[in-house]
Amino acid sequence: MAVSEQPARSVEPSSRPRKALTIGAVCKILQNEFDDVSISKIRYLEDQKLLSPRRTSGGYRLYSQADVERLRTILRLQRDEFLPLRVIRQELAAGGESVLADPERRKPTAAVRRAVLVDTARAVLSREEVLEDTGAREELLDELESYGIVEPEKRDGRFVYDETDREIVRAANELSRVGVGARNLRIFRSSADREASLLEALLGPSLRSRNPERRKEALQSLESLAATVSHLKHLLLVRDLRRLAGE
């Protein structure tokens, strides 16, 4: 007797929509991977038009899995590639987070990093904008300037800041919440000065060259070496922290 075959039903467990997450839940998930992530930082990235979670009728943010993955990509590019938000925004617009998150599909890191130094156009921020964006106290900014941690530029009779200054203030503000004052941050400034002096000794003549090609090559080398130095410093810190934790 012939047995009629029943068509197999396809099982698609992933087709069921996954539950949206609140900003607090997203923060808790990502804190396992990114120690410095906070609700205020996620909100700031949203203000910078890098994230667009949907909102309920009551105004609460709800993050989809795609939103979480996009946020993870942004945080990883900040931490591992040292890219400013302006460059991350450009890269996301050009290639999408799926390209940036996949090492096989990404363009070489050096090309992305090179744009940071070669592109000299920088955002100009007022003192009020820096304080508003970072949530820092005016007294903290005064202290950071007095110790040379932040060095605003004087233009047209007023002091202005760039994106790097703003991110320095943001990091200092986070540290101030656990009792780390501006005075304590001088060790980071001293370390950065020594690293910059080392790179200047290696590449200074080429960077000052009037030959455009030689200067271009020097800028590329400077960005690459700076990333290597930062990575080495990070690895040394990780090693010491593991010892501290008794691992």
PASEBA-1860 file (N, C-alpha, C; in nm, 3 decimals):
! residues 247
1> MAVSEQPA> 0.085/-0.119/0.000/0.000/0.000/0.000/0.089/0.124/0.000 ~ 0.057/0.212/-0.092/0.140/0.332/-0.101/0.114/0.424/0.017 ~ 0.219/0.472/0.066/0.209/0.565/0.179/0.234/0.706/0.129 ~ 0.132/0.786/0.147/0.149/0.926/0.101/0.238/1.002/0.197 ~ 0.330/1.072/0.138/0.424/1.148/0.221/0.361/1.281/0.262 ~ 0.370/1.308/0.390/0.321/1.435/0.442/0.432/1.539/0.428 ~ 0.401/1.650/0.371/0.505/1.753/0.359/0.554/1.797/0.496 ~ 0.685/1.801/0.509/0.745/1.839/0.638/0.720/1.987/0.664
9> RSVEPSSR> 0.681/2.016/0.787/0.660/2.154/0.824/0.793/2.219/0.859 ~ 0.817/2.332/0.802/0.942/2.402/0.832/0.932/2.468/0.969 ~ 1.036/2.448/1.045/1.039/2.507/1.178/1.132/2.626/1.175 ~ 1.079/2.738/1.207/1.159/2.861/1.205/1.152/2.927/1.342 ~ 1.234/2.875/1.434/1.228/2.932/1.568/1.266/3.079/1.573 ~ 1.347/3.124/1.476/1.391/3.263/1.482/1.291/3.358/1.421 ~ 1.182/3.300/1.359/1.085/3.388/1.296/0.996/3.457/1.398 ~ 0.992/3.405/1.519/0.911/3.465/1.621/0.977/3.593/1.670
17> PRKALTIG> 0.905/3.703/1.670/0.967/3.830/1.711/1.017/3.826/1.854 ~ 1.137/3.879/1.874/1.195/3.880/2.007/1.150/4.004/2.082 ~ 1.141/3.990/2.211/1.088/4.096/2.295/1.179/4.218/2.293 ~ 1.117/4.335/2.284/1.194/4.459/2.290/1.243/4.481/2.432 ~ 1.353/4.555/2.444/1.418/4.574/2.573/1.415/4.721/2.614 ~ 1.406/4.743/2.744/1.415/4.879/2.796/1.562/4.922/2.797 ~ 1.586/5.051/2.813/1.723/5.101/2.813/1.803/5.043/2.930 ~ 1.735/5.021/3.043/1.804/4.961/3.158/1.847/4.818/3.131
25> AVCKILQN> 1.760/4.742/3.063/1.793/4.603/3.030/1.907/4.597/2.930 ~ 1.906/4.687/2.833/2.014/4.692/2.734/2.147/4.723/2.802 ~ 2.144/4.820/2.892/2.265/4.859/2.964/2.320/4.741/3.043 ~ 2.233/4.667/3.110/2.276/4.552/3.191/2.339/4.444/3.105 ~ 2.281/4.420/2.987/2.335/4.319/2.896/2.474/4.356/2.848 ~ 2.492/4.482/2.810/2.619/4.524/2.750/2.728/4.551/2.852 ~ 2.692/4.567/2.979/2.794/4.591/3.082/2.887/4.472/3.099 ~ 2.844/4.353/3.059/2.933/4.237/3.065/3.047/4.249/2.965
33> EFDDVSIS> 3.023/4.325/2.859/3.124/4.340/2.753/3.192/4.476/2.756 ~ 3.117/4.579/2.800/3.170/4.716/2.801/3.153/4.774/2.941 ~ 3.262/4.785/3.014/3.256/4.827/3.154/3.205/4.970/3.170 ~ 3.231/5.056/3.071/3.199/5.198/3.087/3.061/5.235/3.034 ~ 2.984/5.138/2.985/2.852/5.173/2.932/2.758/5.210/3.045 ~ 2.675/5.308/3.021/2.579/5.353/3.121/2.453/5.402/3.050 ~ 2.346/5.418/3.125/2.222/5.468/3.065/2.243/5.607/3.006 ~ 2.318/5.691/3.077/2.341/5.827/3.027/2.422/5.824/2.897
41> KIRYLEDQ> 2.515/5.731/2.885/2.595/5.721/2.763/2.508/5.676/2.647 ~ 2.419/5.580/2.670/2.329/5.532/2.564/2.239/5.645/2.519 ~ 2.188/5.723/2.615/2.103/5.837/2.579/2.181/5.940/2.498 ~ 2.308/5.958/2.534/2.391/6.053/2.459/2.409/6.007/2.315 ~ 2.433/5.878/2.293/2.448/5.825/2.158/2.320/5.844/2.078 ~ 2.208/5.834/2.148/2.080/5.859/2.082/2.069/6.007/2.043 ~ 2.112/6.096/2.133/2.108/6.239/2.104/2.196/6.273/1.984 ~ 2.303/6.195/1.965/2.394/6.217/1.853/2.348/6.151/1.724
49> KLLSPRRT> 2.224/6.102/1.725/2.161/6.043/1.605/2.228/5.913/1.561 ~ 2.291/5.844/1.655/2.352/5.715/1.623/2.256/5.600/1.652 ~ 2.157/5.626/1.735/2.056/5.526/1.771/1.917/5.587/1.758 ~ 1.822/5.505/1.718/1.683/5.554/1.705/1.586/5.447/1.754 ~ 1.584/5.416/1.884/1.489/5.317/1.935/1.347/5.370/1.925 ~ 1.253/5.280/1.912/1.115/5.326/1.908/1.070/5.362/2.050 ~ 0.966/5.440/2.058/0.917/5.485/2.188/0.770/5.447/2.203 ~ 0.734/5.418/2.327/0.594/5.387/2.356/0.514/5.518/2.362
57> SGGYRLYS> 0.383/5.504/2.373/0.299/5.623/2.383/0.333/5.706/2.506 ~ 0.391/5.638/2.608/0.431/5.708/2.729/0.571/5.767/2.722 ~ 0.640/5.748/2.607/0.772/5.807/2.589/0.887/5.717/2.629 ~ 0.861/5.592/2.669/0.969/5.502/2.709/1.038/5.444/2.587 ~ 1.171/5.433/2.595/1.248/5.375/2.485/1.235/5.223/2.487 ~ 1.222/5.164/2.368/1.221/5.019/2.354/1.320/4.982/2.244 ~ 1.418/4.899/2.280/1.525/4.863/2.188/1.501/4.724/2.129 ~ 1.509/4.715/1.997/1.499/4.587/1.929/1.636/4.519/1.933
65> QADVERLR> 1.642/4.393/1.889/1.770/4.324/1.883/1.864/4.392/1.785 ~ 1.808/4.448/1.676/1.891/4.521/1.580/1.951/4.646/1.645 ~ 1.873/4.713/1.728/1.923/4.831/1.800/2.039/4.793/1.892 ~ 2.023/4.681/1.961/2.127/4.636/2.055/2.256/4.604/1.979 ~ 2.243/4.536/1.865/2.362/4.502/1.787/2.429/4.627/1.731 ~ 2.349/4.724/1.690/2.405/4.850/1.642/2.481/4.920/1.754 ~ 2.422/4.922/1.872/2.488/4.984/1.987/2.616/4.910/2.021 ~ 2.613/4.778/2.015/2.733/4.699/2.044/2.845/4.733/1.945
73> TILRLQRD> 2.809/4.750/1.819/2.908/4.786/1.717/2.968/4.922/1.745 ~ 2.884/5.019/1.781/2.933/5.154/1.811/3.030/5.153/1.929 ~ 2.992/5.084/2.034/3.078/5.078/2.153/3.209/5.006/2.123 ~ 3.204/4.904/2.039/3.326/4.831/2.005/3.420/4.918/1.922 ~ 3.364/4.995/1.831/3.447/5.083/1.749/3.511/5.193/1.833 ~ 3.440/5.240/1.933/3.497/5.338/2.025/3.611/5.279/2.105 ~ 3.587/5.160/2.158/3.685/5.098/2.248/3.806/5.040/2.175 ~ 3.782/4.967/2.068/3.889/4.893/2.002/3.957/4.971/1.890
81> EFLPLRVI> 3.881/5.057/1.821/3.937/5.129/1.708/3.966/5.276/1.739 ~ 3.925/5.321/1.858/3.951/5.459/1.901/3.892/5.561/1.804 ~ 3.777/5.529/1.746/3.716/5.618/1.649/3.625/5.718/1.718 ~ 3.629/5.846/1.678/3.534/5.943/1.732/3.396/5.919/1.675 ~ 3.296/5.972/1.740/3.157/5.948/1.698/3.131/5.999/1.558 ~ 3.195/6.108/1.522/3.174/6.164/1.388/3.212/6.062/1.280 ~ 3.325/5.995/1.300/3.372/5.897/1.202/3.282/5.773/1.205 ~ 3.242/5.731/1.325/3.153/5.615/1.336/3.022/5.642/1.263
89> RQELAAGG> 2.969/5.763/1.280/2.844/5.799/1.213/2.861/5.791/1.062 ~ 2.975/5.841/1.011/3.001/5.837/0.868/3.012/5.693/0.818 ~ 3.080/5.609/0.896/3.100/5.471/0.854/2.968/5.393/0.855 ~ 2.886/5.419/0.955/2.756/5.351/0.961/2.668/5.394/0.843 ~ 2.674/5.521/0.810/2.593/5.571/0.699/2.641/5.514/0.566 ~ 2.773/5.493/0.556/2.829/5.446/0.429/2.814/5.296/0.410 ~ 2.838/5.219/0.520/2.839/5.075/0.503/2.742/4.998/0.587 ~ 2.683/5.061/0.688/2.591/4.990/0.775/2.665/4.911/0.880
97> ESVLADPE> 2.597/4.886/0.993/2.663/4.818/1.104/2.700/4.675/1.072 ~ 2.628/4.609/0.978/2.660/4.471/0.944/2.798/4.461/0.881 ~ 2.836/4.564/0.803/2.968/4.565/0.743/3.074/4.593/0.847 ~ 3.048/4.691/0.934/3.146/4.727/1.035/3.167/4.617/1.137 ~ 3.061/4.541/1.168/3.071/4.438/1.270/3.138/4.312/1.218 ~ 3.147/4.294/1.085/3.203/4.173/1.026/3.345/4.201/0.979 ~ 3.447/4.145/1.046/3.585/4.173/1.008/3.616/4.138/0.864 ~ 3.545/4.038/0.808/3.574/3.996/0.671/3.524/4.097/0.569
105> RRKPTAAV> 3.425/4.173/0.607/3.364/4.267/0.513/3.409/4.410/0.535 ~ 3.478/4.433/0.644/3.520/4.570/0.675/3.640/4.609/0.593 ~ 3.648/4.737/0.562/3.769/4.786/0.498/3.880/4.789/0.602 ~ 4.005/4.793/0.560/4.116/4.786/0.656/4.104/4.893/0.764 ~ 4.137/4.853/0.886/4.127/4.944/1.000/4.212/5.068/0.978 ~ 4.329/5.051/0.919/4.418/5.165/0.899/4.352/5.272/0.815 ~ 4.272/5.229/0.716/4.206/5.327/0.630/4.105/5.408/0.708 ~ 4.033/5.341/0.800/3.935/5.412/0.882/4.006/5.505/0.979
113> RRAVLVDT> 4.111/5.457/1.042/4.183/5.539/1.138/4.250/5.657/1.072 ~ 4.299/5.636/0.948/4.371/5.740/0.880/4.283/5.863/0.861 ~ 4.153/5.839/0.839/4.061/5.950/0.816/4.052/6.042/0.936 ~ 4.080/5.989/1.053/4.068/6.069/1.175/4.170/6.182/1.176 ~ 4.292/6.154/1.130/4.395/6.256/1.130/4.394/6.339/1.002 ~ 4.369/6.276/0.891/4.375/6.347/0.764/4.261/6.446/0.752 ~ 4.141/6.408/0.800/4.027/6.498/0.795/4.040/6.599/0.908 ~ 4.078/6.720/0.875/4.106/6.821/0.979/3.981/6.897/1.022
121> ARAVLSRE> 3.868/6.873/0.954/3.744/6.942/0.992/3.695/6.888/1.126 ~ 3.684/6.974/1.225/3.641/6.932/1.358/3.524/7.017/1.404 ~ 3.441/6.954/1.483/3.327/7.029/1.538/3.379/7.132/1.639 ~ 3.319/7.248/1.639/3.354/7.354/1.734/3.242/7.365/1.836 ~ 3.277/7.348/1.963/3.178/7.347/2.069/3.206/7.459/2.169 ~ 3.102/7.518/2.220/3.118/7.618/2.325/3.131/7.549/2.460 ~ 3.170/7.624/2.559/3.182/7.571/2.695/3.047/7.518/2.743 ~ 2.942/7.593/2.715/2.808/7.552/2.757/2.766/7.421/2.692
129> EVLEDTGA> 2.801/7.403/2.564/2.766/7.279/2.493/2.838/7.159/2.552 ~ 2.966/7.178/2.586/3.043/7.068/2.646/2.982/7.027/2.779 ~ 2.947/7.124/2.861/2.888/7.094/2.992/2.753/7.027/2.977 ~ 2.675/7.073/2.882/2.541/7.015/2.862/2.550/6.873/2.808 ~ 2.641/6.851/2.713/2.654/6.718/2.652/2.707/6.614/2.749 ~ 2.797/6.655/2.838/2.864/6.559/2.926/2.799/6.549/3.064 ~ 2.722/6.650/3.102/2.664/6.649/3.235/2.764/6.683/3.344 ~ 2.882/6.733/3.304/2.987/6.765/3.401/2.958/6.899/3.470
137> REELLDEL> 3.012/6.914/3.590/3.000/7.040/3.662/3.100/7.141/3.606 ~ 3.067/7.267/3.615/3.157/7.371/3.565/3.288/7.371/3.644 ~ 3.279/7.338/3.773/3.401/7.334/3.855/3.497/7.226/3.806 ~ 3.440/7.112/3.762/3.525/7.005/3.711/3.598/7.049/3.585 ~ 3.527/7.115/3.495/3.590/7.163/3.372/3.700/7.264/3.403 ~ 3.675/7.350/3.501/3.778/7.446/3.541/3.904/7.373/3.589 ~ 3.886/7.269/3.669/3.999/7.193/3.721/4.073/7.121/3.608 ~ 3.999/7.063/3.515/4.061/6.994/3.403/4.147/7.089/3.320
145> ESYGIVEP> 4.100/7.210/3.304/4.177/7.310/3.228/4.300/7.356/3.307 ~ 4.283/7.370/3.437/4.396/7.418/3.519/4.509/7.318/3.523 ~ 4.479/7.189/3.511/4.582/7.085/3.512/4.625/7.044/3.371 ~ 4.572/7.114/3.269/4.615/7.085/3.133/4.556/6.958/3.075 ~ 4.453/6.903/3.139/4.389/6.783/3.086/4.304/6.820/2.964 ~ 4.238/6.932/2.972/4.161/6.988/2.859/4.223/7.122/2.822 ~ 4.246/7.143/2.693/4.310/7.265/2.648/4.226/7.329/2.536 ~ 4.130/7.412/2.573/4.048/7.477/2.471/4.130/7.574/2.386
153> EKRDGRFV> 4.080/7.601/2.267/4.148/7.691/2.175/4.076/7.827/2.175 ~ 4.152/7.934/2.172/4.091/8.066/2.173/4.069/8.114/2.031 ~ 3.942/8.144/2.001/3.906/8.194/1.869/3.812/8.314/1.884 ~ 3.846/8.420/1.816/3.761/8.539/1.817/3.727/8.584/1.959 ~ 3.826/8.577/2.046/3.808/8.626/2.181/3.736/8.533/2.277 ~ 3.705/8.410/2.233/3.639/8.314/2.324/3.704/8.178/2.309 ~ 3.692/8.098/2.413/3.749/7.964/2.412/3.648/7.865/2.354 ~ 3.697/7.779/2.265/3.613/7.677/2.204/3.677/7.540/2.223
161> YDETDREI> 3.596/7.436/2.211/3.639/7.299/2.235/3.605/7.215/2.113 ~ 3.671/7.099/2.099/3.636/7.007/1.992/3.581/6.878/2.050 ~ 3.554/6.780/1.964/3.493/6.654/2.008/3.583/6.577/2.104 ~ 3.714/6.586/2.080/3.807/6.516/2.170/3.801/6.575/2.310 ~ 3.799/6.708/2.318/3.786/6.774/2.450/3.659/6.725/2.520 ~ 3.550/6.720/2.445/3.422/6.678/2.504/3.429/6.536/2.559 ~ 3.492/6.445/2.485/3.501/6.307/2.531/3.594/6.294/2.651 ~ 3.698/6.378/2.657/3.785/6.379/2.775/3.706/6.422/2.897
169> VRAANELS> 3.626/6.526/2.881/3.543/6.574/2.993/3.444/6.467/3.035 ~ 3.387/6.398/2.938/3.291/6.292/2.970/3.357/6.180/3.053 ~ 3.476/6.139/3.010/3.546/6.033/3.083/3.584/6.081/3.223 ~ 3.632/6.205/3.232/3.671/6.260/3.363/3.550/6.269/3.454 ~ 3.435/6.303/3.398/3.313/6.312/3.478/3.272/6.176/3.533 ~ 3.287/6.071/3.450/3.257/5.936/3.496/3.349/5.897/3.612 ~ 3.478/5.931/3.600/3.573/5.898/3.706/3.549/5.979/3.832 ~ 3.501/6.100/3.815/3.476/6.185/3.932/3.367/6.126/4.021
177> RVGVGARN> 3.280/6.046/3.963/3.171/5.986/4.040/3.221/5.880/4.138 ~ 3.342/5.830/4.114/3.399/5.732/4.208/3.514/5.794/4.286 ~ 3.522/5.927/4.286/3.620/5.994/4.370/3.752/6.027/4.304 ~ 3.762/6.011/4.173/3.886/6.044/4.103/3.877/6.189/4.056 ~ 3.961/6.275/4.113/3.958/6.416/4.080/4.047/6.450/3.963 ~ 4.036/6.573/3.915/4.117/6.618/3.802/4.266/6.609/3.833 ~ 4.302/6.634/3.959/4.443/6.626/3.998/4.499/6.486/3.971 ~ 4.417/6.383/3.996/4.462/6.245/3.976/4.482/6.210/3.830
185> LRIFRSSA> 4.422/6.286/3.740/4.430/6.256/3.598/4.559/6.305/3.534 ~ 4.642/6.375/3.613/4.768/6.424/3.557/4.859/6.311/3.512 ~ 4.845/6.194/3.574/4.930/6.081/3.533/4.898/6.038/3.391 ~ 4.770/6.051/3.351/4.733/6.016/3.214/4.787/6.119/3.116 ~ 4.784/6.245/3.156/4.839/6.351/3.071/4.989/6.332/3.054 ~ 5.058/6.301/3.163/5.203/6.281/3.156/5.237/6.163/3.066 ~ 5.159/6.056/3.079/5.181/5.937/2.996/5.159/5.970/2.849 ~ 5.052/6.044/2.818/5.023/6.080/2.680/5.133/6.169/2.623
193> DREASLLE> 5.187/6.260/2.706/5.294/6.349/2.660/5.418/6.268/2.623 ~ 5.451/6.167/2.705/5.569/6.085/2.677/5.549/6.003/2.549 ~ 5.429/5.951/2.531/5.401/5.873/2.410/5.408/5.961/2.286 ~ 5.353/6.083/2.296/5.357/6.176/2.183/5.501/6.215/2.151 ~ 5.584/6.232/2.254/5.725/6.267/2.233/5.799/6.155/2.161 ~ 5.766/6.031/2.197/5.828/5.917/2.131/5.793/5.914/1.983 ~ 5.665/5.934/1.952/5.622/5.932/1.812/5.678/6.051/1.735 ~ 5.692/6.165/1.803/5.750/6.282/1.737/5.896/6.257/1.702
201> ALLGPSLR> 5.968/6.190/1.792/6.108/6.158/1.764/6.121/6.067/1.643 ~ 6.023/5.979/1.625/6.027/5.885/1.513/5.984/5.948/1.381 ~ 5.884/6.035/1.388/5.821/6.082/1.264/5.823/6.233/1.246 ~ 5.878/6.307/1.344/5.875/6.452/1.338/5.925/6.511/1.208 ~ 6.046/6.474/1.160/6.097/6.533/1.036/6.005/6.509/0.916 ~ 5.947/6.389/0.908/5.859/6.358/0.795/5.729/6.436/0.804 ~ 5.678/6.455/0.927/5.554/6.529/0.944/5.572/6.676/0.908 ~ 5.693/6.727/0.925/5.720/6.867/0.893/5.769/6.886/0.750
209> SRNPERRK> 5.776/6.777/0.675/5.826/6.783/0.538/5.732/6.865/0.448 ~ 5.791/6.933/0.351/5.711/7.007/0.253/5.669/6.918/0.138 ~ 5.721/6.798/0.135/5.683/6.702/0.031/5.546/6.640/0.067 ~ 5.443/6.663/-0.012/5.308/6.614/0.023/5.301/6.463/0.040 ~ 5.371/6.389/-0.045/5.366/6.243/-0.036/5.434/6.193/0.091 ~ 5.548/6.254/0.122/5.619/6.214/0.243/5.536/6.246/0.368 ~ 5.472/6.362/0.368/5.388/6.399/0.483/5.267/6.306/0.494 ~ 5.208/6.270/0.381/5.093/6.180/0.382/5.131/6.044/0.441
217> EALQSLES> 5.246/5.992/0.398/5.294/5.864/0.451/5.321/5.874/0.601 ~ 5.375/5.989/0.644/5.405/6.008/0.786/5.276/6.011/0.868 ~ 5.171/6.075/0.815/5.042/6.078/0.886/4.984/5.938/0.900 ~ 4.997/5.858/0.794/4.948/5.721/0.800/5.025/5.641/0.905 ~ 5.156/5.658/0.906/5.239/5.587/1.005/5.209/5.634/1.146 ~ 5.186/5.765/1.161/5.155/5.819/1.293/5.027/5.758/1.349 ~ 4.924/5.750/1.267/4.797/5.694/1.313/4.813/5.546/1.349 ~ 4.887/5.473/1.266/4.906/5.331/1.291/4.987/5.307/1.419
225> LAATVSHL> 5.095/5.383/1.434/5.178/5.368/1.554/5.103/5.410/1.679 ~ 5.022/5.515/1.670/4.944/5.559/1.785/4.848/5.450/1.830 ~ 4.786/5.384/1.734/4.695/5.275/1.768/4.770/5.159/1.833 ~ 4.889/5.130/1.783/4.969/5.021/1.840/5.012/5.054/1.982 ~ 5.054/5.179/2.005/5.094/5.222/2.139/4.975/5.212/2.235 ~ 4.859/5.258/2.192/4.740/5.252/2.277/4.702/5.108/2.309 ~ 4.714/5.021/2.210/4.681/4.880/2.232/4.778/4.817/2.331 ~ 4.906/4.848/2.317/5.005/4.795/2.409/4.977/4.841/2.551
233> KHLLLVRD> 4.944/4.968/2.566/4.914/5.021/2.700/4.792/4.951/2.759 ~ 4.692/4.927/2.674/4.572/4.857/2.720/4.605/4.716/2.766 ~ 4.691/4.646/2.691/4.727/4.509/2.727/4.803/4.505/2.860 ~ 4.893/4.601/2.879/4.968/4.607/3.005/4.874/4.632/3.123 ~ 4.776/4.718/3.101/4.677/4.746/3.206/4.595/4.621/3.237 ~ 4.553/4.551/3.134/4.475/4.427/3.154/4.556/4.325/3.234 ~ 4.683/4.312/3.201/4.768/4.217/3.273/4.777/4.254/3.421 ~ 4.798/4.383/3.449/4.808/4.425/3.590/4.676/4.410/3.664
241> LRRLAGE> 4.566/4.436/3.596/4.436/4.421/3.660/4.405/4.276/3.691 ~ 4.451/4.187/3.606/4.431/4.043/3.633/4.509/4.002/3.757 ~ 4.627/4.056/3.772/4.704/4.028/3.893/4.633/4.082/4.016 ~ 4.577/4.204/4.000/4.506/4.267/4.110/4.385/4.184/4.152 ~ 4.318/4.126/4.052/4.199/4.045/4.077/4.234/3.905/4.125 ~ 4.363/3.873/4.125/4.407/3.743/4.174/4.384/3.629/4.075 ~ 4.373/3.664/3.945/4.351/3.558/3.844/4.483/3.494/3.806
END
